[in-house]
């Protein structure tokens, strides 16, 4: 008897053998059913070797209790102790699968299926499983027989007799036998239907690929033909009835549960298409309507049940189409869409637990292998396998995938599939989620041979293998391309020139020959630069392929590399800075503007590093002014000074454009900016601040050159239009007014001449041809327009506005804001124009009519000939002009009373109008969304084409690039145009209501 407070020796032994609840285990061992073997050390050792000793012991007691009599119970115990194969198999299953323990408790004699231990039993095939199902004569008995066969597979799996690939193949063979048995039952129930038709069942997905899970939908396609002399429509109805009955037999829940769902949604037209088609109908669909993913699915098509001749005809007819898929017109955008991970539909809490769809999951491996098969299988029949691991081995043997990469991927895939199998086996439920419960993780780890610290060991191994998959997923496509051109390691099979060209075309490169030349120049040689670039290029090529213009991305990278490749900091930046390489890839392949700015001073690539102090965050106006004025002080003369100022402007334009691209495309480290309005505001503020600083620096340089420290007149620059509204785009001119005020004692004519010379010299220096982009100064919004003087004194402005100002000038002054020069003079100018732009009492009816007339005239006269008004971002219906004039009319009418309306910024004024009750929240949102979208369209066009435009480009590649910037994937340019029209149409309806009514 054990002393109080002391643990029994049995308790201690149970702990040592891996039991987590020794007290419960002691009670179970004391059960009368186990009395004959309670003290047998063989039993305890065997239980301790299972994945979950507690679960195994509990299942064994239940099985013994279920035996019909003492004789049967004694037979089980004697065999268990005497026969090690049975002991290992039975206890292994009971310790790994609660669901199969339930089955054994219901069918107490099925343990005998595990006794046999013959060579043929080690690797069972379809015929073996057909024999195991032969006696089933209804859906219930079919389920029992299916579980009995499944029991034998699970037993050999958990004991290590068969590996994960063999397990998956046997599960597929069992599914094949089950489909045949179910079809036989359906035909027996309706012999008249069976007599009318030939029906073939084609396995798809994992069943077709001979790599099925324990619990999975079985994907199938049905093909039917009328027997000779039968009416075809009637025969197809009969075939459909048989196919439907087969699906019900397998899918419906009975007292013995269900087998698995039979899913026919991979058929032509999916759920909307007929369940059964003739072979000619299948062929017509795939030749005319099928999408790339449907050919990808056909990689695994395999006839498994029904008429074998018809099944063979189906495969023979459709397989050639699979290997022509890479020649299809839309193959590249389809591939880009398929390559882009779709994890948005996975609940956030599950992403990190997903074995199948999560980053580094099974889908990554399967997709990569299938895509390479589609690209290279046209010319190499050795790649025509539906099984992932077999296809991976063939890809490595042919040089399409590096052998070392293939070996690592094979190991990772096997481990992840083993995890998936054991997770599903526990309760025979369809899941791809790694459990969170400690006990579940412990059982899972032990089932995979991790005994010392199963939970920690499992998580480490899982993360390591997922990391391998994630890293190799992209390398798999691109590393062989580098090996093909770099010619470094002799002895390994390489891609042929034609195979390399095919792969580049499949990845979206329009000029594969040039792309391969760039790769050769970048990756060849034994220099440190070449070695680092060989490491980076597989990932960079993937990011380039994810853009609308991969060719430009690769060419631009070569140019940057040629310019900076010998500078140590550049190579170190790309190698060590987590975000720098991806940011660079996005920027180089997103269009012309950012690469052009970068090529003029490649050292600006340093801004892309995530560890850089400046990074891509915009700099404020004060900081920019400080830098430009310091550059002016250091320069010899105005020409050199303004060149330095323009250099700062070029660099900051690149910073702004790069941040905009990264925010719009998103990266692994930084998701796509969700608030598109915030992106627009950042660009507008950054470019406007930069323009103000550029003007301030240029003004200082011109004054210092001609007059020393002091100009004979005070001088201020007033921003107008988008400049005053902090809404400049990349290609915007600087709309300004110039105002001066002679200093005390200065001659007025001399002061006016000085002011005009300043303006003239500023405009000249900012447009001198150079490597830096020019800044055009537009003063056409001044009094009297182009006919009036460029510069006026403050008194002249006052006199003019008092006597002659027109409605359009008051309208234009809504955007007036001091930007550079004499701050006090600028402030007084703003005080002068405030009563004009925010008149007391608002506008009279004549002024409102005049504004409406001006707006209508502008729309009719300024819209370019031939342009589609509905797609013109500035002047079209619902475009920028519509929204801005509507908001500005509210400012002119109510700005005197509502302080919030007294702003130069469109979005801020619109928000203030909403808060003041001048516009409903719904209408304000509609106008805001339209304004933000139209602004982003203009920014996108400038980024892509390198020159300003207000309409969408007509070139397909440029249009696709604009679409990518706006968040539309490959092949969705039409959706982008539809979205713009829809947004603009809603905005125009609001404009008609508020502006014209």
PyMOL commands that set and color helices and strands:
alter all, ss='L'
color gray80, all
select helices_A, chain A and resi 9-16+22-29+32-37+41-48+53-66+70-82+84-96+98-106+110-114+119-122+126-133+139-158+164-189+191-196+205-208+232-251+270-272+279-288+292-298+308-322+325-327+331-339+351-353+362-376+381-383+388-397+403-427+438-447+454-486+497-506+512-523+528-545+550-564+568-576+580-588+593-599+602-608+621-634+637-665+676-707+721-724+748-765+785-787+794-803+807-815+823-837+845-862+869-871+880-894+899-901+906-915+921-945+956-965+973-996
alter helices_A, ss='H'
color red, helices_A
select strands_A, chain A and resi 197-203+218-226+262-263+276-277+302-306+713-719+734-742+777-778+791-793+817-821
alter strands_A, ss='S'
color yellow, strands_A
deselect
rebuild
show_as cartoon
